[in-house]
Amino acid sequence: MQTVVKKWFRDKESGFLENGSAKDIIVNKADLLNCQFLKVGVTVEFECHVDKRGLIAKKVKLIAQNKNGHGHGRHQANKPFRPGVMT
């Protein structure tokens, strides 16, 4: 699945992913594969699982984005994609 990061709390090492009009999907730092934290608005790919807390994202990966925020686009020469780094 793919969606956008809605919130990320660096102090709690967790956050939420957009899920349309349904309850947000929980994401934890331990489930991030190619980064150490997430930035609000970036697109991620993940597996969705259900537990007692609700929907949980597992195997979460950042999707490379261009300057306009669209995944799999042309990279900007002056600002390379760096997973997990706030720019």
HUSUL-V152810 format. One record per residue. RES is the residue in one small letter. SS is DSSP state (alpha for helix, beta for strand, coil for the rest). OMEGA is omega in radians with two decimals (none if undefined). Layout:
BEGIN
{{RES SS OMEGA} {RES SS OMEGA}}
END
This chain:
BEGIN
{{m coil 3.06} {q beta 3.04} {t beta -3.08} {v beta 3.09} {v beta -3.13} {k beta -3.14} {k beta 3.02} {w beta 3.14} {f beta -3.10} {r coil -3.12} {d coil 3.13} {k coil -3.10} {e coil 3.11} {s beta 3.14} {g beta -3.08} {f beta 3.07} {l beta 3.11} {e coil 3.09} {n coil 3.13} {g coil -3.13} {s coil 3.12} {a coil 3.13} {k coil -3.12} {d coil 3.13} {i beta -3.13} {i beta 3.07} {v beta 3.14} {n beta -3.13} {k alpha -3.12} {a alpha -3.11} {d alpha 3.11} {l beta -3.09} {l coil -3.04} {n coil 3.11} {c coil -3.13} {q coil 3.10} {f coil -3.14} {l coil 3.10} {k coil -3.14} {v coil 3.09} {g coil 3.12} {v coil 3.12} {t beta 3.11} {v beta 3.05} {e beta -3.03} {f beta 2.96} {e beta -3.12} {c beta 3.13} {h beta 3.13} {v beta 2.97} {d beta -3.05} {k coil 3.14} {r coil -3.09} {g beta 3.13} {l beta -3.10} {i beta 3.08} {a beta 3.09} {k beta 3.13} {k beta -3.06} {v beta 3.14} {k beta 3.02} {l beta 3.03} {i coil 3.14} {a coil -3.09} {q beta 3.04} {n coil -3.05} {k coil 3.14} {n coil 3.10} {g coil -3.14} {h coil -3.12} {g beta 3.07} {h coil 3.13} {g coil 3.09} {r coil 3.13} {h coil 3.07} {q coil -3.07} {a coil -3.07} {n coil -3.12} {k coil -3.08} {p coil 3.08} {f coil 3.10} {r coil -3.08} {p coil 3.03} {g coil -3.13} {v coil 3.12} {m coil -3.12} {t coil none}}
END
